Amino acid sequence: MSTRPTDIRIRKQSRLLQLVYADGQVWELPFELLRVWSPSAEVRGHGAGPGTLQTGKRDVLVTGAEMIGNYALKLTFSDGHDSGLYSWDYLWDLGEHQDDYWQRYLQRLEQEGGRRESGPQQHF
């Protein structure tokens, strides 16, 4: 089975990247998830370890998508990030394990005191 989607749609209103496959599988990946799990060195780091925690990405948008050869999608985000190449296998993995990736991100935010919202934290 090919992990290359037959149709790709950017759903700006719902903030989802929709991937449709020949076998009928459909993944809807939130922009925030795609941004915080970007495969770029900026996010992943250059070696072993958890990489750089991405915070304040709740409202990020995908502003562009470009096919890279026959193997990947390059996404551009509203915060200027555009260095991640999302291979077809990686996008499939994000779709198939979306809940796990999301929980790992939320746990890391909690452990490191990060927030999904952008801007200064308010203290009352």
PLY file of the C-alpha trace (Angstrom):
ply
format ascii 1.0
element vertex 124
property float x
property float y
property float z
element edge 123
property int vertex1
property int vertex2
end_header
0.00 0.00 0.00
1.23 3.49 -0.85
1.34 6.12 1.88
1.10 8.85 -0.75
-2.30 10.55 -0.55
-4.48 10.78 -3.63
-5.95 14.10 -2.45
-4.65 16.83 -0.13
-6.81 19.67 1.14
-5.99 22.59 3.42
-9.12 23.32 5.45
-8.41 26.79 6.83
-11.75 27.23 8.62
-11.34 24.03 10.64
-7.53 24.32 10.71
-7.01 20.82 9.32
-4.85 19.24 6.64
-7.02 16.55 5.07
-5.27 13.60 3.41
-7.29 11.10 1.37
-5.82 7.75 0.29
-6.64 5.29 -2.49
-7.94 2.71 0.01
-10.50 5.19 1.37
-8.54 6.14 4.51
-8.85 9.82 5.42
-6.65 11.60 7.97
-7.46 15.07 9.26
-4.40 16.54 10.92
-4.73 19.75 12.97
-2.37 22.54 11.92
-1.13 22.83 15.51
-0.17 19.14 15.59
1.67 19.45 12.28
3.55 22.51 13.52
4.62 21.13 16.90
5.69 17.80 15.37
7.47 19.35 12.39
10.24 17.08 11.12
12.59 20.07 10.82
15.93 20.28 12.61
14.66 23.48 14.27
11.99 21.44 16.08
13.60 17.99 16.28
17.06 19.17 17.16
20.29 18.04 15.56
20.95 14.96 17.66
19.43 12.73 20.29
16.90 14.17 22.69
13.41 15.57 22.58
14.16 18.62 20.42
12.81 22.10 21.06
9.40 22.36 22.71
7.07 24.38 20.50
4.77 26.68 22.44
2.06 29.18 21.52
1.00 27.30 18.38
-2.76 26.87 19.08
-3.74 29.43 16.41
-1.07 28.67 13.80
-2.28 28.32 10.22
-0.93 26.46 7.24
-0.45 29.19 4.65
1.07 27.09 1.90
1.90 23.58 0.75
4.35 22.48 -1.91
4.99 18.99 -3.26
8.65 18.01 -3.01
9.34 15.43 -5.67
7.32 12.26 -5.19
8.13 11.83 -1.53
7.11 14.80 0.64
5.06 17.87 1.34
6.64 21.15 2.45
4.27 23.17 4.63
4.51 26.88 5.36
2.96 28.14 8.60
1.66 31.56 9.62
4.47 31.90 12.20
7.04 31.77 9.38
8.13 28.15 9.91
8.71 26.42 6.57
11.74 24.15 6.95
10.03 20.80 7.62
9.65 18.23 4.86
6.74 15.93 5.71
7.36 12.63 3.95
4.32 10.57 2.96
5.28 7.94 5.54
5.59 10.57 8.28
2.19 12.09 7.45
0.64 8.61 7.53
2.28 7.96 10.90
0.97 11.27 12.28
-2.51 10.33 11.13
-2.41 6.78 12.42
-0.97 7.77 15.83
-2.48 11.25 16.13
-3.86 10.71 19.65
-0.50 9.45 20.94
1.41 12.37 19.40
-1.11 14.83 20.85
-0.91 13.34 24.36
2.90 13.36 24.28
2.84 17.02 23.30
0.38 17.98 26.06
2.41 16.05 28.66
5.60 17.79 27.61
3.91 21.21 27.77
2.79 20.42 31.31
6.19 19.11 32.40
8.07 22.09 30.97
5.56 24.81 31.80
4.69 25.57 28.19
1.40 26.87 26.83
-0.55 26.28 23.65
-1.62 29.94 23.55
0.68 32.64 22.25
1.44 35.91 24.01
2.41 36.69 27.58
1.06 34.56 30.37
-1.34 36.43 32.63
-1.03 36.17 36.38
-3.94 37.22 38.59
0 1
1 2
2 3
3 4
4 5
5 6
6 7
7 8
8 9
9 10
10 11
11 12
12 13
13 14
14 15
15 16
16 17
17 18
18 19
19 20
20 21
21 22
22 23
23 24
24 25
25 26
26 27
27 28
28 29
29 30
30 31
31 32
32 33
33 34
34 35
35 36
36 37
37 38
38 39
39 40
40 41
41 42
42 43
43 44
44 45
45 46
46 47
47 48
48 49
49 50
50 51
51 52
52 53
53 54
54 55
55 56
56 57
57 58
58 59
59 60
60 61
61 62
62 63
63 64
64 65
65 66
66 67
67 68
68 69
69 70
70 71
71 72
72 73
73 74
74 75
75 76
76 77
77 78
78 79
79 80
80 81
81 82
82 83
83 84
84 85
85 86
86 87
87 88
88 89
89 90
90 91
91 92
92 93
93 94
94 95
95 96
96 97
97 98
98 99
99 100
100 101
101 102
102 103
103 104
104 105
105 106
106 107
107 108
108 109
109 110
110 111
111 112
112 113
113 114
114 115
115 116
116 117
117 118
118 119
119 120
120 121
121 122
122 123
